[in-house]
Amino acid sequence: LECSGNGRVFLEPPQVGIRWELGAVGTAEWKGVPLAAVLERAGVKPNAVEVILEGADKGEFKEPNPRTPGVIPYARSLPLAKAKAPEVLLAYEMNGEPLPPRHGHPVRAVVAGWYGMASVKWLKRIVVTDRTFDGYFQTFMYTTWDSRHGLPTIVPVTEIQVKAQVARPAPYEVVPKGEPYRIYGAAWAGGSDVAKVEVSTDGGQSWTVAKLIGEPVTYAWRFWEHEWRTPERAGPHVIMARATDSRGRVQPMERDHDRRDAVISHVLPIEIEVR
């Protein structure tokens, strides 16, 4: 799961939302009941369109965020087809243990392949509707611009994009000159496999294919590494990583500003110092 705001600290100008650095992403093993099985037992009517997942957490937003009408619960919806997909679970275990409170105990949604805002924690209620849900977290937050019929339209954030992220060196880390250094990190691509990761040590002027570690696991990240001989001359360097997935999608170099403060999947510059 990756928060749609992961890496928001890199955006310019600074955004109102939580200024995540690089830690709002993780991979876990989940156990639960397919949401499809619950919907089947409940009996979904033929005119059903979406499934709303409501969490027990609630709060109120004020300026500079769009103001809410008082205290509201966290809720997001899924199109019925995605809600019935086998990768969507009502999870009660995480990594072989009962779901911890901070991760949504006693039960949470896990919407594999979509950004984390869809995986509602502390699940309280499921509502099946015959129309699209236009709740606060479906319209004011976790949305991007899309051009439809020649008009800009707000659309909810959904599918995780292909992305590679550098774990080490960390931003502004000082590394020794003239020595071997292991650059490593993780890459993910939603429901696709990571096919390739490339690394640049000169701010994107040249690229080298990194080594992928282990075997691909659907909906999970994959580790990668690259052995770098640091320069003999001290000075600043910019480390970058970019991924390509099995669908041929390549991680973009530039930020798409239509994505507002979400879906931060472009290549991020990691500034370091060789000394």
HUPEQUI-V486804 format. One line per field, one symbol per residue. ss: DSSP state (a for helix, b for strand, c for the rest). psi: psi as a letter, one per 20 degrees, with the letter a starting at -180 (. if undefined). burial: + if it has 9 or more other C-alpha atoms within 8 Angstrom, else -. A space follows every 50 residues. Layout:
BEGIN
ss: ???
psi: ???
burial: ???
END
This chain:
BEGIN
ss: cbcccccaaaccccccccccccccbccccbbbbbaaaaaaaacccccccb bbbbbbbbbccccccccccccbbbbbbbbaaaaccccbbbbbbbccbbcc aaaccccbbbbccbcaaaccccbbbbbbbccccccaaaacccbbbbbbcc bbbbbbccbcccbbbbbbcccccbbccccbbbbbbbbbcccccbbbbbbb cccccccbbcbbcccccccccbbbbbbbbcccccbbbbbbbbbbbccccb ccccccaaaccccccccccbbbbbc
psi: pppijpjhhiqprqrhrpmqdjjlqrprpqpapphhhghghhnpqhjqgr opopriqrapprqirppqmbpqqppqqqqhghhiqijoqnpiqpljqqpq gijjpiqrqonpiqqhhhmprlphqppprjrqplrgjighqlqrqqopkj ppppqqpepprppqppgpqrpjqpqqqkqqpoprbqqrkcjrqphqpqpp jkkjhqqpprpppaqqppjqrpqrqpppoqqhpqrqqopqqqqpriijpp pqhqpoiijckrmnjrpppoprpp.
burial: +++++++++-+---+---+++--++----+++++++-++--------+++ ++++++-++++------+--++++++++++--++---+++++++---+++ ---++++++++++++++++++++----++---+---+++--+++++---- ---++++--++++++++-++--+-+-++---+++++++++-+++-+++++ +++---+--+-+------++++++++---++--+--++++++++++---+ ++------+-+++++++--++++++
END
